[in-house]
């Protein structure tokens, strides 16, 4: 898994910017923020277990697709981001 821009299977774009570990379980975690504004604010920050982030959906589709490194990948998606 790499730092950079990912697209969620529902269409939103996210930037993965940090990897860490859960303090209790020591499981690897991914910190990422949305490249959008919603009810949680501007560029909301999320965390998810790495295993869950990488796990395919039940129908076999990929949950998050890697687009490219940051900031280079922003150029390829800038017309798709919310204004």
C-alpha positions in Angstrom: 0.0 0.0 0.0 1.2 3.5 -0.9 0.7 7.1 0.2 -1.3 9.0 -2.4 -4.7 9.4 -4.0 -7.4 6.6 -4.0 -10.9 6.5 -5.4 -13.6 4.8 -3.3 -15.8 2.4 -5.2 -18.7 4.8 -4.7 -16.8 7.6 -6.5 -15.3 9.9 -3.9 -11.5 10.6 -3.8 -9.3 10.4 -0.8 -5.7 11.1 0.1 -3.9 8.5 2.2 -1.3 10.5 4.2 -0.3 8.4 7.2 0.0 4.8 8.4 -0.1 4.0 12.1 -1.1 1.3 14.6 -4.0 1.0 16.9 -2.8 1.6 20.5 -4.7 -1.4 21.9 -4.5 -4.1 19.2 -1.4 -2.9 17.4 -3.2 -3.5 14.1 -2.0 -1.4 11.2 -4.3 1.6 10.4 -4.6 4.0 7.5 -5.3 7.7 8.0 -6.8 9.5 5.0 -8.9 12.5 4.2 -11.7 13.1 1.7 -11.1 15.4 -1.2 -14.6 16.9 -0.7 -16.8 18.8 1.7 -19.8 17.1 3.4 -21.7 17.1 6.7 -18.4 16.2 8.5 -16.6 19.3 7.1 -14.0 20.2 4.6 -11.6 17.3 3.7 -12.9 15.1 6.6 -10.2 12.9 8.1 -10.9 9.1 8.5 -9.1 6.1 9.9 -9.6 2.5 8.9 -7.8 -0.7 9.7 -5.4 -1.4 6.8 -6.8 -4.9 6.4 -10.3 -3.5 5.9 -9.0 -0.7 3.6 -7.4 -3.3 1.3 -10.1 -6.0 1.6 -12.3 -6.5 -1.5 -16.0 -6.1 -1.3 -18.3 -9.1 -1.1 -18.9 -8.9 -4.9 -15.1 -8.9 -5.6 -14.7 -5.2 -6.4 -11.9 -3.2 -4.9 -13.0 -0.9 -2.1 -10.3 1.7 -2.9 -8.4 2.0 -6.2 -5.0 3.6 -6.2 -4.9 6.6 -8.6 -1.3 7.8 -8.0 1.1 9.7 -5.8 0.3 13.1 -4.2 0.4 15.8 -5.5 0.9 14.5 -9.1 -2.3 12.5 -9.2 -4.4 15.6 -8.4 -3.8 16.8 -11.9 -5.5 13.8 -13.4 -8.6 14.1 -11.2 -8.9 17.9 -10.7 -11.9 18.2 -13.1 -13.7 15.4 -11.1 -13.3 17.1 -7.6 -16.1 19.2 -6.2 -15.6 22.9 -6.6 
